[in-house]
């Protein structure tokens, strides 16, 4: 347990540069990374991955592009640099960013690629101001900060260097379906009381890097048992009352060629514990992975995905789905189609869940990607919960999202991201194994499968970055059959 957490802390520092190529080189990862072909035993030496320099930025964007705040309250914004193709890219090392507000009446404290902005008290509720950022050559478009009168309050005290918390709530716009979102530095104020305006219990979910997800359903007039009775000026939540991180125990099994066993066992500690922890902290999911146990078995083993429910085959790999455990099994190959990774669909009644990783074609984020499927990002969602691919992209996502199909280590930024919409489902959707291990004090949600519509759960691409609604020309996603009755 202690060694796994130590790996997680080391990985967190490494991932701050969002350069998985550097991580892999530092960890001296052996075996194939992405793009390897099938081979006979023993496997060929790993290919040399050459990272190209990031394409230059041609535009800057302040995110979120709109913020709701009370006069005098503080909130966080950051800058996203994009290349000529619209993909996110890295700013050159040592870039100096200058943040400005118009009217120039707000306090702005910058750090790295972000800034903490204090809304002025000279602008009354109902007014607004704008924030822009410049790197000396490029200047962003403005982000608009609308000032609200105090109503109910989401209070998450912020003590640097603890990152701010993100808040998703039902509160306005009539539908009351996850229609407001803040990146909260200290407190977020609503323009009205939460107990009015929605026919269903209003909800608040708070996502933090250092605590588990907190979820509350509010009061509805005339509905008995709906709690808590939020009223004007009440503090709904405080960081001190947020739950602890939810621990997920991971059992690692290694069944590969004898020339790879020692190295794959080392890889697994990084890929199945340290990197997932780093990604989930950045994504504010409240989930923490720890090593439950590990074993190195006979090999090489080729796993056929048709054996996902074959108890005899799973037992031979050290997997017991009656035990509450998240299994990751490293095998030589996964057939058919030489998959890099594969997650067996968890069925109702399963205490455990199992994912497979191919030693001959895996990438450093394969295991973390497969864990995403086990955490509810799977069928009935379109594309089995994937956030897109170069051939069939989903609106609001790009190749930096952890659930993107495949990874390219030559990219300026690798796939590491988890949106708030995805984190919401990981913690609340009934298909998520995390809900089975650490259920929140609420009935698991039957999230809608359309990722573009807010309903029981937020849109999938909801994040601290604003993304506009998908254009009508974008192909409508096709929901898949729900494997659960």
Beta strands, then each sheet from edge to edge (+ up, - down):
strand 1: 59-63
strand 2: 66-70
strand 3: 74-82
strand 4: 88-89
strand 5: 98-102
strand 6: 107-111
strand 7: 114-118
strand 8: 128-134
strand 9: 143-148
strand 10: 153-155
strand 11: 165-169
strand 12: 180-184
strand 13: 187-189
strand 14: 203-207
strand 15: 214-217
strand 16: 246-255
strand 17: 287-296
strand 18: 302-304
strand 19: 326-331
strand 20: 333-335
strand 21: 341-343
strand 22: 353-358
sheet 1: 1+ 3- 4+
sheet 2: 1+ 3- 7+ 6-
sheet 3: 2+ 9+ 8- 5+
sheet 4: 10+ 13-
sheet 5: 12+ 11- 14+ 15-
sheet 6: 17+ 16+ 19+ 22+ 21-
sheet 7: 18+ 20+
end
